[in-house]
Amino acid sequence: MKRIFPICVIFPLACWMAFAATTLPRVLQGVGIDQRLNALLPLDSEFRDENGATVPLRAWFGKRPVLLVPVYYRCPMLCSQILKGVVAGLRPLSLEPGKDFEVVVFSIDPAETAEDARLKRDFYTRRHSSSGNFAGWHFLTGTQASIDSLTGAIGFHYRRDPNSGMFIHASGVMIATPEGKLARYLYGVEYQPKDLKLSLIEASRNRIGSPVDQVLLFCYHYDPSTGKYSLLVLRTLKLAAILTIVVGFSLLAVLWRRDLKTDRQAVVAEPGPRVVHR
């Protein structure tokens, strides 16, 4: 009984400490991204383009899948890494913005202007291509109502830090179908070309990409929990290996029990030693 008491006290305490260690700080609570796959974007919400013209979101939908990037342009840290990650992930692709898909970057800060958007567009399109081709790249600003409508639809939760004035938000991008439905979420600040390409091809319903890309879609599987594509063949092989081990051990257990039963029967049937009477 003396040994049980400390365990009864220590175990709940350890669980509480582990929970406390994984609980987010107050400033980060409520910040994150909720996947809302297949949700329809608010295409009638109006935003300002880089030239200051007010245009509905649907202006960039209808023909091609859309890579949607929520950031804000005066962000000193995370947003720049997200945009660099998008450019680095798109640069190796054979797919082209404006031809195969659209890139729609929008600011979550209603105080930012078309000039802020234009400066970011010019900078990142030059990083993507030395020609600085703007086709397919759209950097938007909007009112708080339009921003709330779009961030609510994509499950993007953020807040402004009252001390620094900066926005606290998670990092990730979304891929939408030409009809404006959310198809994929990719997390982090680095986006693998493979993940971007397969997401865009799937969102286009295989209307873009080569025959080889279509075959790759059968080999890779999208994992919503990680926002990445994993090789389905490897997962299948792992499952097959586990199944083989389970079947092997089961067979050994059956054989062992059968041998044990046979040995017991042999012991029972074996005649005892003869007693010779003289």
Backbone as CSV, one residue per row, in Angstrom:
resi,resn,N_x,N_y,N_z,CA_x,CA_y,CA_z,C_x,C_y,C_z
1,MET,0.831,-1.209,0.000,0.000,0.000,0.000,0.860,1.252,0.000
2,LYS,2.014,1.180,0.705,2.905,2.331,0.758,3.484,2.637,-0.613
3,ARG,3.669,1.599,-1.443,4.228,1.810,-2.776,3.178,2.362,-3.736
4,ILE,1.930,2.015,-3.516,0.872,2.447,-4.421,0.584,3.935,-4.252
5,PHE,0.648,4.444,-3.036,0.273,5.833,-2.778,1.113,6.835,-3.577
6,PRO,2.467,6.732,-3.554,3.248,7.690,-4.332,2.912,7.641,-5.815
7,ILE,2.662,6.444,-6.370,2.332,6.327,-7.790,1.022,7.036,-8.081
8,CYS,0.025,6.885,-7.181,-1.272,7.525,-7.371,-1.151,9.041,-7.366
9,VAL,-0.151,9.558,-6.672,0.045,11.004,-6.607,0.896,11.493,-7.770
10,ILE,1.982,10.781,-8.046,2.943,11.219,-9.049,2.386,11.139,-10.463
11,PHE,1.625,10.060,-10.768,1.140,9.883,-12.143,0.215,11.021,-12.587
12,PRO,-0.822,11.392,-11.780,-1.647,12.536,-12.188,-0.850,13.830,-12.287
13,LEU,0.136,14.007,-11.387,0.962,15.211,-11.410,1.774,15.275,-12.692
14,ALA,2.326,14.125,-13.104,3.109,14.083,-14.337,2.226,14.394,-15.548
15,CYS,0.995,13.865,-15.547,0.063,14.137,-16.648,-0.268,15.623,-16.712
16,TRP,-0.493,16.232,-15.546,-0.803,17.656,-15.513,0.359,18.489,-16.034
17,MET,1.588,18.124,-15.633,2.769,18.858,-16.086,2.942,18.725,-17.590
18,ALA,2.693,17.522,-18.121,2.812,17.324,-19.568,1.781,18.154,-20.310
19,PHE,0.545,18.226,-19.755,-0.499,19.031,-20.382,-0.133,20.508,-20.351
20,ALA,0.389,20.953,-19.213,0.762,22.364,-19.082,1.872,22.734,-20.050
21,ALA,2.791,21.780,-20.283,3.915,22.046,-21.181,3.463,22.179,-22.620
22,THR,2.370,21.484,-22.984,1.901,21.527,-24.361,0.812,22.569,-24.575
23,THR,0.335,23.206,-23.533,-0.682,24.236,-23.678,-0.061,25.497,-24.271
24,LEU,-0.723,26.069,-25.267,-0.196,27.258,-25.921,-0.243,28.460,-24.987
25,PRO,0.706,29.386,-25.120,0.616,30.638,-24.370,-0.682,31.364,-24.714
26,ARG,-1.125,32.216,-23.812,-2.395,32.905,-24.008,-2.429,33.679,-25.321
27,VAL,-1.289,34.294,-25.688,-1.253,35.124,-26.894,-1.444,34.300,-28.167
28,LEU,-1.164,32.983,-28.099,-1.295,32.125,-29.281,-2.593,31.337,-29.310
29,GLN,-3.334,31.366,-28.231,-4.577,30.606,-28.186,-5.598,31.190,-29.159
30,GLY,-6.208,30.313,-29.921,-7.170,30.756,-30.922,-6.553,31.075,-32.259
31,VAL,-5.215,31.021,-32.345,-4.514,31.287,-33.599,-4.204,29.956,-34.282
32,GLY,-4.483,29.849,-35.560,-4.199,28.602,-36.263,-4.965,28.525,-37.569
33,ILE,-4.959,27.337,-38.151,-5.637,27.101,-39.421,-6.509,25.861,-39.286
34,ASP,-7.794,26.013,-39.559,-8.721,24.884,-39.588,-8.977,24.509,-41.041
35,GLN,-8.766,23.257,-41.372,-9.017,22.826,-42.742,-10.517,22.803,-43.014
36,ARG,-10.905,23.425,-44.091,-12.309,23.439,-44.521,-12.375,22.995,-45.977
37,LEU,-11.937,21.767,-46.186,-11.884,21.221,-47.528,-13.267,21.198,-48.160
38,ASN,-13.290,21.569,-49.417,-14.515,21.589,-50.230,-15.438,22.757,-49.900
39,ALA,-15.015,23.649,-48.977,-15.816,24.838,-48.679,-15.693,25.830,-49.828
40,LEU,-16.760,26.551,-50.083,-16.774,27.524,-51.178,-16.278,28.875,-50.674
41,LEU,-15.355,29.472,-51.415,-14.820,30.777,-51.046,-15.848,31.873,-51.344
42,PRO,-15.781,32.999,-50.622,-16.715,34.111,-50.864,-16.302,34.890,-52.114
43,LEU,-16.649,34.390,-53.261,-16.173,34.953,-54.527,-16.716,36.347,-54.814
44,ASP,-17.780,36.743,-54.125,-18.331,38.087,-54.337,-17.660,39.140,-53.457
45,SER,-16.814,38.706,-52.519,-16.096,39.665,-51.677,-15.163,40.505,-52.545
46,GLU,-15.132,41.805,-52.279,-14.347,42.713,-53.119,-13.010,43.051,-52.467
47,PHE,-11.980,43.058,-53.309,-10.622,43.421,-52.890,-10.057,44.447,-53.868
48,ARG,-8.974,45.094,-53.453,-8.270,46.028,-54.336,-7.041,45.335,-54.917
49,ASP,-6.832,45.482,-56.212,-5.642,44.908,-56.826,-4.465,45.864,-56.659
50,GLU,-3.356,45.549,-57.296,-2.124,46.340,-57.138,-2.257,47.756,-57.694
51,ASN,-3.230,47.959,-58.573,-3.447,49.281,-59.160,-4.525,50.078,-58.441
52,GLY,-5.079,49.492,-57.380,-6.087,50.187,-56.605,-7.504,49.982,-57.097
53,ALA,-7.684,49.169,-58.147,-9.023,48.910,-58.659,-9.742,47.912,-57.761
54,THR,-11.006,48.155,-57.485,-11.811,47.252,-56.657,-12.406,46.166,-57.545
55,VAL,-12.083,44.923,-57.218,-12.474,43.792,-58.059,-12.986,42.667,-57.171
56,PRO,-14.048,41.966,-57.569,-14.517,40.809,-56.774,-13.522,39.655,-56.865
57,LEU,-13.480,38.860,-55.835,-12.536,37.741,-55.787,-12.716,36.791,-56.964
58,ARG,-13.929,36.661,-57.467,-14.194,35.736,-58.563,-13.449,36.127,-59.842
59,ALA,-12.887,37.321,-59.906,-12.157,37.750,-61.098,-10.946,36.864,-61.370
60,TRP,-10.432,36.192,-60.338,-9.252,35.350,-60.509,-9.593,33.860,-60.479
61,PHE,-10.880,33.571,-60.581,-11.343,32.184,-60.612,-12.108,31.931,-61.917
62,GLY,-12.400,30.656,-62.135,-13.223,30.297,-63.281,-12.523,29.440,-64.316
63,LYS,-11.220,29.670,-64.531,-10.492,28.941,-65.566,-9.411,28.018,-65.010
64,ARG,-8.744,28.469,-63.964,-7.573,27.745,-63.472,-7.631,27.588,-61.956
65,PRO,-6.923,26.588,-61.405,-6.820,26.493,-59.941,-6.065,27.689,-59.391
66,VAL,-6.274,27.967,-58.119,-5.706,29.161,-57.492,-4.917,28.779,-56.250
67,LEU,-3.704,29.302,-56.166,-2.884,29.175,-54.968,-3.138,30.415,-54.127
68,LEU,-3.742,30.229,-52.958,-4.164,31.331,-52.098,-3.177,31.480,-50.945
69,VAL,-2.665,32.706,-50.754,-1.613,32.939,-49.755,-2.023,34.078,-48.818
70,PRO,-2.414,33.774,-47.569,-2.745,34.829,-46.600,-1.499,35.311,-45.852
71,VAL,-1.182,36.606,-45.981,-0.031,37.215,-45.303,-0.392,38.669,-44.997
72,TYR,0.587,39.444,-44.577,0.443,40.896,-44.655,1.794,41.463,-45.043
73,TYR,1.776,42.561,-45.813,2.951,43.004,-46.555,4.005,43.689,-45.696
74,ARG,3.633,44.254,-44.581,4.606,44.931,-43.719,5.116,44.013,-42.609
75,CYS,4.809,42.754,-42.709,5.263,41.769,-41.719,6.790,41.676,-41.763
76,PRO,7.462,41.827,-40.623,8.926,41.820,-40.629,9.550,40.431,-40.596
77,MET,8.741,39.373,-40.409,9.356,38.065,-40.210,8.683,36.970,-41.020
78,LEU,7.615,36.390,-40.477,7.048,35.150,-40.994,6.532,35.265,-42.423
79,CYS,5.848,36.345,-42.748,5.226,36.456,-44.072,6.259,36.442,-45.192
80,SER,7.398,37.066,-44.958,8.456,37.049,-45.977,8.946,35.627,-46.221
81,GLN,9.038,34.834,-45.150,9.461,33.445,-45.300,8.411,32.633,-46.061
82,ILE,7.131,32.913,-45.814,6.073,32.209,-46.532,6.147,32.517,-48.025
83,LEU,6.299,33.791,-48.375,6.351,34.182,-49.782,7.612,33.641,-50.463
84,LYS,8.728,33.654,-49.749,9.952,33.061,-50.300,9.761,31.567,-50.527
85,GLY,9.071,30.912,-49.596,8.816,29.486,-49.740,7.924,29.179,-50.930
86,VAL,6.914,30.020,-51.167,6.038,29.848,-52.325,6.831,29.991,-53.623
87,VAL,7.639,31.031,-53.703,8.441,31.264,-54.917,9.416,30.117,-55.142
88,ALA,10.107,29.685,-54.073,11.077,28.589,-54.204,10.396,27.297,-54.619
89,GLY,9.182,27.053,-54.137,8.473,25.834,-54.498,7.934,25.859,-55.911
90,LEU,7.567,27.041,-56.415,7.007,27.153,-57.755,8.070,27.233,-58.845
91,ARG,9.253,27.746,-58.495,10.272,27.996,-59.513,10.653,26.755,-60.321
92,PRO,10.801,25.564,-59.715,11.209,24.402,-60.523,10.081,23.802,-61.371
93,LEU,8.846,24.229,-61.180,7.728,23.573,-61.836,7.658,23.898,-63.324
94,SER,7.151,22.929,-64.076,6.876,23.170,-65.494,5.567,23.936,-65.652
95,LEU,4.719,23.920,-64.630,3.477,24.693,-64.652,3.797,26.178,-64.503
96,GLU,3.016,27.020,-65.168,3.297,28.452,-65.185,2.129,29.262,-64.636
97,PRO,2.429,30.256,-63.768,1.359,31.156,-63.307,0.767,31.920,-64.488
98,GLY,-0.529,32.096,-64.468,-1.198,32.799,-65.551,-1.594,31.907,-66.704
99,LYS,-0.924,30.763,-66.822,-1.244,29.808,-67.879,-1.902,28.561,-67.304
100,ASP,-1.320,28.007,-66.228,-1.832,26.786,-65.620,-2.550,27.032,-64.297
101,PHE,-2.211,28.105,-63.622,-2.819,28.417,-62.321,-2.632,29.894,-62.023
102,GLU,-3.316,30.358,-60.983,-3.193,31.738,-60.519,-2.628,31.746,-59.107
103,VAL,-1.863,32.766,-58.784,-1.383,32.984,-57.420,-2.094,34.220,-56.878
104,VAL,-2.871,34.052,-55.815,-3.587,35.168,-55.206,-3.084,35.340,-53.776
105,VAL,-2.308,36.392,-53.566,-1.803,36.737,-52.240,-2.700,37.852,-51.700
106,PHE,-3.168,37.730,-50.468,-4.004,38.810,-49.913,-3.535,39.167,-48.516
107,SER,-3.644,40.460,-48.227,-3.209,40.978,-46.928,-4.326,40.864,-45.904
108,ILE,-3.951,40.487,-44.679,-4.923,40.420,-43.581,-4.960,41.743,-42.809
109,ASP,-4.194,42.735,-43.268,-4.159,44.048,-42.621,-4.951,45.044,-43.465
110,PRO,-6.100,45.513,-42.987,-6.910,46.442,-43.794,-6.263,47.809,-43.988
111,ALA,-5.206,48.105,-43.217,-4.548,49.406,-43.344,-3.543,49.434,-44.497
112,GLU,-3.208,48.285,-45.038,-2.224,48.252,-46.122,-2.855,48.715,-47.433
113,THR,-2.007,49.215,-48.324,-2.477,49.884,-49.532,-2.090,49.122,-50.794
114,ALA,-2.623,49.592,-51.912,-2.279,49.014,-53.203,-0.786,49.185,-53.486
115,GLU,-0.201,50.273,-53.001,1.239,50.488,-53.186,2.038,49.410,-52.457
116,ASP,1.620,49.046,-51.242,2.277,47.955,-50.514,2.187,46.661,-51.321
117,ALA,1.023,46.410,-51.888,0.819,45.185,-52.661,1.679,45.191,-53.920
118,ARG,1.755,46.329,-54.596,2.524,46.402,-55.843,4.018,46.194,-55.602
119,LEU,4.535,46.761,-54.528,5.948,46.580,-54.214,6.272,45.105,-53.964
120,LYS,5.398,44.408,-53.226,5.617,42.983,-52.959,5.498,42.168,-54.239
121,ARG,4.527,42.501,-55.073,4.376,41.765,-56.334,5.630,41.904,-57.188
122,ASP,6.124,43.126,-57.334,7.304,43.348,-58.166,8.506,42.578,-57.636
123,PHE,8.661,42.589,-56.308,9.823,41.930,-55.709,9.772,40.421,-55.899
124,TYR,8.639,39.802,-55.609,8.578,38.337,-55.632,8.414,37.766,-57.034
125,THR,7.824,38.495,-57.938,7.771,37.987,-59.313,9.162,37.994,-59.935
126,ARG,9.997,38.946,-59.561,11.383,38.943,-60.057,12.185,37.800,-59.446
127,ARG,11.865,37.447,-58.221,12.537,36.290,-57.612,12.104,34.993,-58.288
128,HIS,10.853,34.957,-58.758,10.351,33.755,-59.424,10.912,33.626,-60.833
129,SER,11.002,34.741,-61.540,11.493,34.723,-62.922,12.278,35.994,-63.175
130,SER,13.414,35.841,-63.848,14.256,37.011,-64.134,13.548,38.013,-65.039
131,SER,12.547,37.536,-65.781,11.798,38.433,-66.662,10.831,39.320,-65.884
132,GLY,10.536,38.933,-64.626,9.620,39.722,-63.816,8.215,39.754,-64.389
133,ASN,7.791,38.637,-64.987,6.471,38.561,-65.595,5.384,38.565,-64.514
134,PHE,4.457,39.532,-64.598,3.411,39.657,-63.587,2.238,38.717,-63.832
135,ALA,2.184,38.083,-64.998,1.020,37.270,-65.353,0.787,36.180,-64.318
136,GLY,-0.428,36.099,-63.827,-0.786,35.053,-62.869,-0.492,35.382,-61.425
137,TRP,0.159,36.532,-61.160,0.480,36.924,-59.793,-0.414,38.090,-59.387
138,HIS,-1.145,37.955,-58.283,-2.072,38.985,-57.849,-1.893,39.221,-56.352
139,PHE,-1.586,40.453,-55.993,-1.383,40.830,-54.594,-2.489,41.809,-54.214
140,LEU,-3.339,41.421,-53.262,-4.560,42.151,-52.977,-4.559,42.774,-51.586
141,THR,-5.351,43.805,-51.443,-5.670,44.394,-50.144,-7.190,44.522,-50.076
142,GLY,-7.724,44.713,-48.869,-9.177,44.799,-48.745,-9.618,45.421,-47.452
143,THR,-10.909,45.607,-47.345,-11.498,46.124,-46.105,-11.521,45.009,-45.059
144,GLN,-11.778,45.391,-43.815,-11.852,44.388,-42.753,-12.969,43.386,-43.015
145,ALA,-14.084,43.857,-43.570,-15.212,42.962,-43.850,-14.834,41.920,-44.896
146,SER,-14.137,42.340,-45.946,-13.727,41.399,-46.992,-12.689,40.417,-46.474
147,ILE,-11.764,40.931,-45.663,-10.728,40.068,-45.089,-11.361,39.035,-44.167
148,ASP,-12.276,39.472,-43.314,-12.945,38.548,-42.397,-13.719,37.479,-43.157
149,SER,-14.359,37.878,-44.240,-15.134,36.928,-45.032,-14.242,35.835,-45.606
150,LEU,-13.075,36.230,-46.126,-12.176,35.259,-46.754,-11.435,34.416,-45.723
151,THR,-10.911,35.041,-44.672,-10.188,34.264,-43.661,-11.131,33.312,-42.923
152,GLY,-12.380,33.744,-42.747,-13.354,32.853,-42.111,-13.637,31.639,-42.969
153,ALA,-13.716,31.844,-44.280,-14.018,30.737,-45.196,-12.888,29.719,-45.252
154,ILE,-11.639,30.184,-45.150,-10.498,29.257,-45.245,-10.053,28.740,-43.876
155,GLY,-10.706,29.202,-42.787,-10.346,28.732,-41.450,-9.043,29.308,-40.942
156,PHE,-8.728,30.523,-41.350,-7.462,31.173,-40.976,-7.725,32.104,-39.797
157,HIS,-7.233,31.695,-38.608,-7.492,32.453,-37.379,-6.222,33.195,-36.963
158,TYR,-6.341,34.489,-36.724,-5.183,35.318,-36.372,-5.639,36.415,-35.422
159,ARG,-4.683,37.149,-34.878,-5.025,38.303,-34.046,-3.859,39.290,-34.064
160,ARG,-4.155,40.512,-33.743,-3.128,41.553,-33.685,-2.580,41.663,-32.265
161,ASP,-1.273,41.732,-32.155,-0.633,41.920,-30.849,-0.772,43.389,-30.462
162,PRO,-1.476,43.689,-29.361,-1.692,45.098,-28.997,-0.405,45.834,-28.637
163,ASN,0.626,45.105,-28.243,1.881,45.754,-27.844,2.741,46.141,-29.049
164,SER,2.915,45.197,-29.974,3.786,45.458,-31.125,3.024,45.952,-32.349
165,GLY,1.708,45.689,-32.368,0.930,46.057,-33.544,1.025,45.042,-34.670
166,MET,1.855,44.008,-34.489,2.006,42.989,-35.517,0.889,41.961,-35.409
167,PHE,0.676,41.237,-36.495,-0.351,40.200,-36.515,0.278,38.854,-36.145
168,ILE,-0.413,38.136,-35.292,0.015,36.792,-34.902,-0.815,35.807,-35.707
169,HIS,-0.152,34.968,-36.486,-0.884,34.053,-37.371,-0.045,32.827,-37.663
170,ALA,-0.686,31.806,-38.171,0.005,30.580,-38.555,0.509,30.706,-39.994
171,SER,1.322,29.743,-40.408,1.882,29.774,-41.765,1.318,28.624,-42.587
172,GLY,0.818,28.972,-43.752,0.270,27.950,-44.633,-0.345,28.586,-45.865
173,VAL,-0.553,27.775,-46.890,-1.193,28.234,-48.119,-2.315,27.248,-48.467
174,MET,-3.220,27.689,-49.320,-4.366,26.872,-49.715,-4.448,26.795,-51.234
175,ILE,-4.933,25.680,-51.732,-5.167,25.518,-53.161,-6.660,25.350,-53.372
176,ALA,-7.215,26.142,-54.285,-8.647,26.103,-54.566,-8.884,25.702,-56.013
177,THR,-10.031,25.110,-56.262,-10.406,24.713,-57.619,-10.804,25.951,-58.415
178,PRO,-10.898,25.827,-59.738,-11.346,26.977,-60.539,-12.725,27.478,-60.127
179,GLU,-13.550,26.589,-59.560,-14.884,26.986,-59.120,-14.875,27.691,-57.767
180,GLY,-13.700,27.736,-57.114,-13.587,28.439,-55.846,-13.798,27.587,-54.624
181,LYS,-13.606,26.267,-54.739,-13.727,25.378,-53.590,-12.342,24.994,-53.089
182,LEU,-12.193,24.968,-51.764,-10.905,24.633,-51.163,-10.580,23.168,-51.403
183,ALA,-9.389,22.909,-51.945,-9.009,21.540,-52.299,-7.882,20.997,-51.427
184,ARG,-6.905,21.823,-51.088,-5.742,21.355,-50.336,-5.202,22.472,-49.443
185,TYR,-4.566,22.042,-48.323,-3.842,22.944,-47.430,-2.404,22.460,-47.352
186,LEU,-1.457,23.370,-47.456,-0.041,23.049,-47.276,0.489,23.938,-46.152
187,TYR,1.170,23.325,-45.187,1.588,24.045,-43.991,3.080,24.370,-44.008
188,GLY,3.452,25.353,-43.170,4.862,25.684,-42.987,5.275,26.882,-43.814
189,VAL,6.585,27.042,-43.962,7.135,28.147,-44.768,7.928,27.624,-45.958
190,GLU,8.076,26.310,-46.052,8.725,25.695,-47.211,7.743,24.726,-47.839
191,TYR,7.524,24.889,-49.140,6.536,24.086,-49.844,7.237,23.299,-50.948
192,GLN,7.207,21.988,-50.811,7.893,21.138,-51.765,7.253,21.273,-53.149
193,PRO,8.069,21.400,-54.201,7.513,21.477,-55.560,6.552,20.338,-55.861
194,LYS,6.877,19.145,-55.359,6.003,17.988,-55.584,4.624,18.232,-55.000
195,ASP,4.560,18.757,-53.748,3.282,18.993,-53.097,2.483,20.067,-53.830
196,LEU,3.160,21.143,-54.234,2.476,22.206,-54.961,1.946,21.702,-56.298
197,LYS,2.761,20.959,-57.002,2.363,20.488,-58.332,1.182,19.529,-58.252
198,LEU,1.278,18.534,-57.375,0.196,17.562,-57.259,-1.094,18.218,-56.773
199,SER,-0.974,19.191,-55.869,-2.159,19.904,-55.384,-2.840,20.660,-56.518
200,LEU,-2.051,21.356,-57.326,-2.613,22.133,-58.425,-3.228,21.231,-59.485
201,ILE,-2.571,20.100,-59.762,-3.110,19.164,-60.756,-4.425,18.582,-60.280
202,GLU,-4.475,18.179,-59.003,-5.724,17.634,-58.460,-6.832,18.678,-58.461
203,ALA,-6.485,19.920,-58.078,-7.497,20.979,-58.024,-8.029,21.317,-59.416
204,SER,-7.208,21.078,-60.440,-7.648,21.361,-61.811,-8.446,20.206,-62.397
205,ARG,-8.613,19.132,-61.593,-9.250,17.889,-62.056,-8.508,17.316,-63.261
206,ASN,-7.177,17.330,-63.140,-6.265,16.737,-64.125,-6.302,17.444,-65.482
207,ARG,-6.740,18.706,-65.486,-6.751,19.437,-66.755,-5.393,20.044,-67.068
208,ILE,-4.500,20.051,-66.089,-3.141,20.519,-66.336,-2.179,19.400,-65.965
209,GLY,-0.917,19.542,-66.370,0.079,18.515,-66.060,0.240,17.527,-67.195
210,SER,1.324,16.771,-67.147,1.653,15.797,-68.184,1.073,14.431,-67.826
211,PRO,1.098,13.467,-68.777,0.654,12.107,-68.451,1.426,11.493,-67.291
212,VAL,2.721,11.830,-67.177,3.524,11.323,-66.058,2.986,11.854,-64.740
213,ASP,2.576,13.127,-64.726,2.018,13.712,-63.508,0.737,12.998,-63.095
214,GLN,-0.050,12.587,-64.081,-1.289,11.879,-63.764,-0.983,10.543,-63.095
215,VAL,0.090,9.880,-63.553,0.486,8.608,-62.946,0.956,8.826,-61.508
216,LEU,1.688,9.931,-61.285,2.193,10.218,-59.941,1.060,10.388,-58.940
217,LEU,-0.083,10.885,-59.406,-1.212,11.062,-58.504,-1.682,9.736,-57.915
218,PHE,-1.459,8.642,-58.667,-1.830,7.320,-58.155,-0.807,6.820,-57.133
219,CYS,0.409,7.336,-57.222,1.476,6.863,-56.330,1.511,7.640,-55.015
220,TYR,1.014,8.872,-55.049,1.091,9.707,-53.854,-0.290,9.899,-53.234
221,HIS,-0.278,10.044,-51.937,-1.518,10.195,-51.174,-1.427,11.457,-50.334
222,TYR,-2.458,12.289,-50.386,-2.487,13.523,-49.602,-2.890,13.223,-48.171
223,ASP,-2.083,13.709,-47.232,-2.345,13.514,-45.814,-2.797,14.852,-45.220
224,PRO,-4.083,15.021,-44.922,-4.560,16.309,-44.400,-3.911,16.713,-43.084
225,SER,-3.498,15.750,-42.287,-2.924,16.082,-40.977,-1.577,16.776,-41.096
226,THR,-0.832,16.473,-42.157,0.477,17.092,-42.357,0.472,18.116,-43.477
227,GLY,-0.566,18.079,-44.322,-0.588,18.983,-45.464,0.471,18.639,-46.488
228,LYS,0.810,17.355,-46.600,1.843,16.916,-47.539,1.375,15.675,-48.281
229,TYR,2.090,15.370,-49.358,1.824,14.160,-50.119,2.866,13.109,-49.752
230,SER,2.412,11.922,-49.392,3.327,10.826,-49.072,3.208,9.762,-50.144
231,LEU,4.293,9.021,-50.325,4.335,7.996,-51.357,3.471,6.816,-50.935
232,LEU,2.401,6.598,-51.657,1.438,5.550,-51.312,2.074,4.173,-51.395
233,VAL,3.025,3.988,-52.321,3.695,2.700,-52.476,4.439,2.330,-51.204
234,LEU,5.129,3.304,-50.612,5.882,3.032,-49.379,4.941,2.680,-48.246
235,ARG,3.830,3.382,-48.174,2.861,3.073,-47.117,2.302,1.663,-47.317
236,THR,2.049,1.309,-48.577,1.530,-0.032,-48.861,2.549,-1.093,-48.486
237,LEU,3.823,-0.828,-48.800,4.875,-1.790,-48.467,5.018,-1.939,-46.953
238,LYS,4.895,-0.827,-46.233,4.980,-0.897,-44.770,3.842,-1.739,-44.209
239,LEU,2.645,-1.511,-44.726,1.506,-2.295,-44.259,1.679,-3.770,-44.601
240,ALA,2.217,-4.026,-45.806,2.445,-5.418,-46.212,3.484,-6.081,-45.310
241,ALA,4.531,-5.327,-44.949,5.564,-5.868,-44.074,4.989,-6.188,-42.696
242,ILE,4.168,-5.267,-42.170,3.543,-5.506,-40.865,2.632,-6.719,-40.919
243,LEU,1.856,-6.823,-42.008,0.950,-7.966,-42.165,1.733,-9.267,-42.251
244,THR,2.857,-9.244,-42.967,3.694,-10.437,-43.090,4.220,-10.884,-41.733
245,ILE,4.659,-9.904,-40.923,5.172,-10.225,-39.587,4.075,-10.825,-38.724
246,VAL,2.873,-10.225,-38.773,1.752,-10.727,-37.963,1.389,-12.144,-38.382
247,VAL,1.295,-12.376,-39.704,0.957,-13.710,-40.202,2.038,-14.714,-39.828
248,GLY,3.321,-14.286,-39.925,4.433,-15.166,-39.589,4.399,-15.606,-38.139
249,PHE,4.182,-14.620,-37.246,4.122,-14.956,-35.826,2.909,-15.829,-35.517
250,SER,1.790,-15.555,-36.187,0.592,-16.371,-35.972,0.832,-17.810,-36.401
251,LEU,1.516,-17.976,-37.541,1.819,-19.319,-38.037,2.762,-20.051,-37.096
252,LEU,3.783,-19.333,-36.601,4.710,-19.945,-35.653,3.987,-20.368,-34.375
253,ALA,3.043,-19.516,-33.923,2.291,-19.847,-32.719,1.449,-21.104,-32.927
254,VAL,0.822,-21.214,-34.100,0.009,-22.400,-34.396,0.881,-23.649,-34.452
255,LEU,2.041,-23.550,-35.129,2.943,-24.692,-35.235,3.480,-25.096,-33.862
256,TRP,3.802,-24.090,-33.046,4.339,-24.371,-31.711,3.300,-25.096,-30.867
257,ARG,2.042,-24.619,-30.931,0.978,-25.265,-30.159,0.720,-26.688,-30.668
258,ARG,0.814,-26.880,-31.964,0.594,-28.218,-32.517,1.707,-29.161,-32.095
259,ASP,2.955,-28.672,-32.143,4.081,-29.516,-31.714,3.980,-29.845,-30.233
260,LEU,3.567,-28.847,-29.448,3.434,-29.060,-28.014,2.357,-30.117,-27.729
261,LYS,1.259,-30.058,-28.456,0.183,-31.033,-28.287,0.647,-32.420,-28.692
262,THR,1.417,-32.491,-29.797,1.935,-33.783,-30.258,2.875,-34.388,-29.232
263,ASP,3.740,-33.557,-28.636,4.680,-34.055,-27.624,3.933,-34.578,-26.399
264,ARG,2.885,-33.852,-26.010,2.121,-34.305,-24.847,1.444,-35.647,-25.117
265,GLN,0.899,-35.807,-26.312,0.255,-37.069,-26.664,1.266,-38.215,-26.699
266,ALA,2.474,-37.898,-27.155,3.519,-38.927,-27.217,3.923,-39.380,-25.817
267,VAL,3.964,-38.437,-24.880,4.338,-38.784,-23.498,3.282,-39.676,-22.875
268,VAL,2.014,-39.351,-23.121,0.927,-40.155,-22.562,0.918,-41.562,-23.149
269,ALA,1.179,-41.692,-24.432,1.110,-42.992,-25.111,2.343,-43.859,-24.880
270,GLU,3.436,-43.238,-24.460,4.684,-44.017,-24.288,4.534,-45.034,-23.161
271,PRO,4.827,-46.332,-23.390,4.703,-47.357,-22.336,5.741,-47.167,-21.248
272,GLY,5.363,-47.529,-20.041,6.290,-47.405,-18.916,7.326,-48.501,-18.925
273,PRO,8.284,-48.501,-18.034,9.341,-49.521,-17.986,8.787,-50.862,-17.541
274,ARG,9.254,-51.888,-18.164,8.825,-53.251,-17.811,9.434,-53.706,-16.474
275,VAL,8.612,-54.372,-15.713,9.085,-54.954,-14.437,9.191,-56.472,-14.604
276,VAL,10.385,-56.976,-14.439,10.608,-58.436,-14.645,10.596,-59.114,-13.275
277,HIS,9.698,-60.120,-13.129,9.598,-60.864,-11.853,10.364,-62.164,-12.008
278,ARG,11.172,-62.429,-11.038,11.926,-63.667,-11.040,11.456,-64.547,-9.891
